């Protein structure tokens, strides 16, 4: 199995960190390592075969401020043929015009978009715009722990199963 690096932006005890750890558990802790981008380096990114990148919503849907400082390190890393999966947190009720936009921003900055796996349906969400939506799908896993917390665990479980298949992990 490939070595998996899970990188998130947000507080170590925040919702995004909790989602990152749930994803890690589903891959198994001996194959997946969680990093907060606030202290991650370019070599940290380069040592993994598969990357999972996640961000909390910040402001009105932007990627977390830690990602603002880290995104250049990420795109300068040798991503080559690495498979990448994205997840983003947001609040579709309060910010329906920018739901999980941070995930969309990370996607836009990636040099090899064809390496992204884990697109998910927008069905079951109630928003009217997101930069993370492409051709009727999210570019990764969208989580709304504020208004749809009851769906979070199932969405994560289903998504990890999906990306394992798509990336042949």
N, C-alpha and C positions, 0 to 999 in steps of 0.2 A: 504494500500500500504506500502511496505517495506521502511525503511529509507535508503537513498542512499548517500554514501560518494564518491565524485569525487576527486581524488588525482592526481595532475599533477606536473611535474618537469619542471621548466623553469621560465622565467621572468613573473612577474605579468601582464605586458602589452604585452607579446609576443603571438605568434601564438598558442601555446599550451594552454595558459590560455584562449584565445578567444574560442578555440574549447571546452574547459571544460565548459565555460559559456553557449555556445550554447547547449551543452548536458544537462546542468542544466535546461535551459529554456524548453526543450522538456519533461523533467520529471516533471517540475514545481518546482519553487524555495522553496516551503514549504515542499517538500519531498526530495530534493537533496541539499547537501551542498558541496561547492567547497573548497578544501584545497590545498595550495602549499606545497609540501613535504619538502621544506626548513624549515618550521616551524611546521610540523605535528608531532604527537607523536603516539606511539603504542596504547594508549587508544583512540586516535582519530579514528584509524582504527577499533578497536574492537567494537565501539558503533554502527556500521552500519550493516545492514542485507545484503546489496548489495554494492559492491565496483566497481568503474570505475577508472582504473589506466591509466594515459597517460604520455608520455614523448616526449619531443622535440628531434630531432637529435642533436647530439653533436659530434664534431670532424668529423670522417668519418662514422657516423651512430650509434655511441654508445648511451646508455641512458644518459640523462642529468646528469651533475655532482651532482646536488641535489639528484638524485636517488641513486647515488653511496653512498652517506652518509645516505640515508633513507632505502635502500633495506633490510638491516639486521633487522631494527625495524619492517618492514613489515613481513618478514618471521618468526620472533619470536612471532608475534601477534597470537592470537587464531583465525585462519581463519576458523576452523571447517568446517561447511557446507555452509559457505558464498558463494554466487554466485559472480563471478568476471568477468568483461569485460575489455578489453584492447584497447587502441588506441595509435597510434604512428604517429609522423610527420617526414617527410624526403623529400629528393629531389632525385627522381629517375633518373633524367638526369645527374646531376653532380656526384652522388654516386650510380650508378646502381648495384654496387657490394656489397652494404651494406645498401640497402634501408630499412628503419624503423627497423634496427637491434636492436635499444634500446628496442622496444616493444618485440622483441624476447628474449632479455636478461631478461627482467622482467618476461616473461612467464617461462623461464628456471629456474628461482629462486623460483617460486611458488611451495609450497609443494603439493598442491592438484590440479593438472592440470585438473582433471575431473570436477572441479567446474567452469571452464572457459566457458563462453558463448560468442556469438557474432563473431564467425569466419566469415570471408568474402572472397569472390572470389578474385583471383589475376587478373581476366580479366579486361582489360581497363588500366592496368599499364604496363610500359615498363622498366623492370629492369632485371638483370640476376642472382642476388642472394640476399637472405634475410634470416637471422636467424629467422625472424618472419613468415616464410612460413613453413607450416606443411601439408603434403599430398595435395599439390596443393591449399591450402587456407592460408590466413593470419590468425594468432591467434587472431586477433581483427580488428579494423578499421584502415586502412592505409590512411593517408592524405598527399597529396603533394600540399601544398599551393603555391609552387614555380612554378611548371609547369602545374598544373591542378587545379588551384584555382576555376575555373568555376564549378567544380564537388563537391567542399567541402560541401556546404550546403545540397545538395541532399544526398550525402553519409552519412552525419551525421544524417539527418532525417530518412533515410531508416534503418540505423544501430540501432538507438534508438528504432524504431518500432520493429525491429527484436529482440533486447535483452529484450524488454518488454515481448514479446511473449515467448521467450525461458526461461526466468527467472520467468515467471508468475507474472509480476509486474503490 
